Amino acid sequence: MESVYEQFFFLKYAGSWSILEAYNLPIGLRQWFVDRLVKQLKEENEAMERASKGQSGNTQTLSAHNQPPTPQQFSKKYGQS
């Protein structure tokens, strides 16, 4: 029974489910959501770790050649042409 409570807690804490929503799910579907939420959180943590180490692979440094254009209404105000 404690493992069921752990699932309820996990869905409530990490997935923002209500206790009633978790309780009313069929067992197999509840287990699928718990497993999928675990997978999602692991993927997000790995992505954050890669990004913090600069290993995300899709970072880009802005330069004069790839920066977005300044909107016209701000060009004169900020001295850009």
C-alpha positions as CSV (number, residue, x, y, z in Angstrom):
1,M,0.0,0.0,0.0
2,E,2.9,2.4,0.7
3,S,4.0,2.2,-2.9
4,V,0.6,3.4,-4.0
5,Y,1.0,6.4,-1.6
6,E,4.4,7.0,-3.1
7,Q,2.9,7.1,-6.6
8,F,0.2,9.6,-5.4
9,F,2.9,11.7,-3.7
10,F,5.1,11.7,-6.8
11,L,2.2,12.6,-9.2
12,K,1.1,15.3,-6.8
13,Y,4.6,16.8,-6.1
14,A,6.2,16.5,-9.6
15,G,3.2,16.4,-11.8
16,S,0.8,18.7,-10.0
17,W,-2.0,16.1,-10.0
18,S,-4.6,16.2,-7.3
19,I,-4.9,13.2,-5.0
20,L,-8.4,12.5,-6.4
21,E,-7.1,12.5,-10.0
22,A,-4.3,10.0,-9.2
23,Y,-6.7,7.9,-7.1
24,N,-9.2,7.6,-9.9
25,L,-6.7,6.5,-12.6
26,P,-6.7,2.8,-13.5
27,I,-3.6,1.1,-12.0
28,G,-1.9,0.5,-15.3
29,L,-2.4,4.0,-16.5
30,R,-1.3,5.5,-13.2
31,Q,1.9,3.4,-13.5
32,W,2.5,4.6,-17.1
33,F,2.2,8.2,-16.0
34,V,4.6,7.7,-13.1
35,D,7.1,6.0,-15.4
36,R,6.7,8.7,-18.1
37,L,7.1,11.5,-15.6
38,V,10.3,9.9,-14.3
39,K,11.6,9.7,-17.9
40,Q,10.7,13.3,-18.5
41,L,12.4,14.6,-15.4
42,K,15.5,12.6,-16.1
43,E,15.7,14.0,-19.7
44,E,15.2,17.6,-18.4
45,N,17.9,17.1,-15.7
46,E,20.3,15.8,-18.4
47,A,19.5,18.7,-20.7
48,M,20.1,21.2,-17.8
49,E,23.4,19.6,-16.9
50,R,24.6,19.7,-20.6
51,A,23.5,23.3,-20.9
52,S,25.3,24.3,-17.7
53,K,28.5,22.6,-19.0
54,G,28.2,24.2,-22.4
55,Q,27.6,20.9,-24.1
56,S,24.1,21.4,-25.4
57,G,25.3,21.3,-28.9
58,N,22.9,24.0,-30.2
59,T,24.4,27.1,-28.5
60,Q,25.0,30.2,-30.6
61,T,27.0,33.3,-30.0
62,L,25.5,36.5,-31.3
63,S,27.6,38.6,-33.7
64,A,27.0,41.4,-36.2
65,H,26.2,38.7,-38.8
66,N,23.5,36.7,-37.0
67,Q,21.8,39.1,-34.6
68,P,18.1,39.9,-35.2
69,P,17.5,43.3,-36.7
70,T,16.6,46.2,-34.4
71,P,12.9,47.3,-34.7
72,Q,12.7,50.5,-36.6
73,Q,11.1,52.4,-33.7
74,F,14.2,51.7,-31.6
75,S,16.9,52.4,-34.2
76,K,17.1,56.1,-33.6
77,K,16.6,55.9,-29.9
78,Y,19.5,53.5,-29.3
79,G,21.8,54.9,-32.1
80,Q,21.6,51.8,-34.3
81,S,21.0,51.9,-38.0
